[in-house]
Amino acid sequence: MENSEIKKELDERAREFDKYVQALEQEQETYWNSLTEDQRLMAFCSVVRRIYKGEVEKRGTYRYVLYDVFDFGPQSYMLAQLAGYLSIHNLIYEGLEAEEQQIQLSKEQM
């Protein structure tokens, strides 16, 4: 297979993946919009509580939070990543690390 054929095939696969992601996001939005406001709030608070437990209290890895806190299986890894959770996880981790470093620096300066 020549480079141009490989590029063409990769471009086609990328377009298929983009369509899949768009359909998935639409399905998720349709589901969310089917819930009442009370149900959305209950779901939101339940998710936030679990994220807080896994990220802040346990300082867990991305997989730990998905698999052990939420009790999801491996299929959740990519779906959560597509939803932005890996970025959120990394930002929380970096923020907590920076906070710990600042606390340590303050203790050393005393």
C-alpha positions in Angstrom: 0.0 0.0 0.0 1.4 3.4 -1.0 1.6 6.4 1.3 -1.2 8.2 -0.5 -3.5 5.1 -0.1 -2.6 4.8 3.6 -3.4 8.5 4.1 -6.7 8.1 2.3 -7.6 5.1 4.4 -6.6 6.9 7.6 -8.6 10.0 6.6 -11.7 7.8 6.0 -11.3 6.1 9.4 -11.0 9.5 11.1 -14.2 10.6 9.4 -16.0 7.4 10.6 -14.7 7.9 14.1 -15.9 11.6 14.1 -19.3 10.4 13.0 -19.3 7.9 15.8 -18.4 10.5 18.4 -21.1 12.9 17.1 -23.7 10.2 17.2 -22.6 9.2 20.7 -22.7 12.8 22.0 -26.2 13.2 20.5 -27.4 10.1 22.1 -26.0 11.3 25.5 -27.7 14.7 25.1 -31.0 13.1 24.2 -30.8 10.9 27.3 -29.9 13.9 29.5 -32.7 16.0 28.1 -35.2 13.1 28.7 -34.5 13.4 32.5 -36.4 15.8 34.7 -34.5 18.6 36.4 -34.6 16.7 39.7 -33.2 13.6 38.0 -30.4 15.6 36.3 -29.5 17.2 39.6 -29.5 13.8 41.4 -27.3 12.4 38.6 -25.0 15.4 38.7 -24.5 15.3 42.5 -23.9 11.6 42.4 -21.2 11.9 39.8 -19.6 14.9 41.5 -19.5 13.0 44.9 -17.8 10.1 43.2 -15.3 12.2 41.4 -14.5 14.0 44.7 -14.0 10.7 46.5 -11.8 9.2 43.8 -9.8 12.3 42.8 -9.5 14.3 46.0 -9.9 11.9 48.9 -8.3 8.8 47.4 -6.0 10.6 44.9 -6.8 7.8 42.5 -5.7 7.2 39.0 -8.0 7.7 36.0 -8.7 3.9 35.9 -9.1 3.7 39.6 -11.9 6.2 39.6 -13.6 4.6 36.6 -13.2 1.0 37.7 -13.3 1.1 41.5 -15.2 4.3 42.4 -17.8 4.2 39.6 -17.6 0.4 39.2 -17.4 0.6 35.4 -15.5 -1.9 33.2 -12.8 -1.3 30.6 -15.4 -0.1 28.1 -15.7 3.1 30.1 -12.1 4.2 29.5 -12.6 5.6 26.0 -16.1 6.8 26.5 -15.1 8.8 29.6 -12.1 10.1 27.7 -14.3 11.3 24.8 -16.5 13.1 27.3 -13.5 15.0 28.7 -13.0 13.2 31.9 -9.3 12.4 31.3 -8.6 16.1 31.0 -10.6 16.9 34.1 -8.7 14.1 36.0 -5.3 15.5 34.9 -6.3 19.1 35.8 -7.5 18.0 39.3 -4.3 16.0 39.8 -2.1 18.9 38.7 -3.9 21.3 40.9 -3.7 19.0 44.0 0.0 18.4 43.3 0.6 22.2 43.1 -1.3 22.7 46.3 0.8 20.1 48.1 4.0 21.6 46.8 2.9 25.1 48.0 2.1 23.7 51.5 5.4 21.9 51.6 7.3 25.1 50.6 5.4 27.1 53.2 6.4 24.6 55.9 10.0 24.7 54.8 10.1 28.5 55.0 8.9 28.5 58.6 
